[in-house]
Amino acid sequence: MKELEKIYKALGNRRRLAIIKFLENQREASVSEITKYLKLSFRSTSKHLAVLRQLDIVDKEQRSLLVIYSLSQPTHPIVKQFLTLV
């Protein structure tokens, strides 16, 4: 029940929802690309990504100097439901 509450809390933030929607469309993106899309600071974007990563909503992969994010597979059912609504 607590994990469900954390997921809903994470998805209740418009910036995090925008990140999820962006990653759904792009398949994967660097922190810089996400930052540019959101028009948000690198630090704030990284914090939002960390929240999503802790809940296994997004995956992180280090490629040389770049950190690439993508939606976790399989996508959590609640996240799938949210994606159909936004």
Residue pairs with C-beta under 8 A, 6 or more apart in sequence:
3 55
4 78
6 55
7 55
7 57
7 76
7 78
7 79
8 78
10 16
10 51
10 52
10 55
10 57
11 17
11 20
11 78
11 79
11 82
13 48
13 51
15 38
15 40
15 44
15 48
16 48
16 51
16 52
17 82
17 86
18 37
18 38
19 34
19 38
19 45
19 48
19 49
19 52
19 58
19 69
20 52
20 57
20 58
20 71
20 79
20 82
20 83
21 83
21 86
22 29
22 34
22 37
22 38
23 29
23 34
23 58
23 69
23 70
23 71
24 71
24 83
26 33
27 70
28 61
28 68
28 69
28 70
29 37
29 68
29 69
29 70
30 66
30 67
30 68
30 69
31 42
31 45
31 46
31 49
31 67
31 69
32 42
34 45
34 49
34 69
35 41
35 42
35 45
38 45
40 48
49 58
49 60
49 69
52 58
53 59
53 60
53 69
55 76
56 72
56 76
57 71
57 72
57 76
57 79
58 69
58 70
58 71
58 72
59 69
59 70
59 71
59 72
59 73
60 67
60 68
60 69
61 67
61 68
61 69
61 70
62 68
71 79
75 83
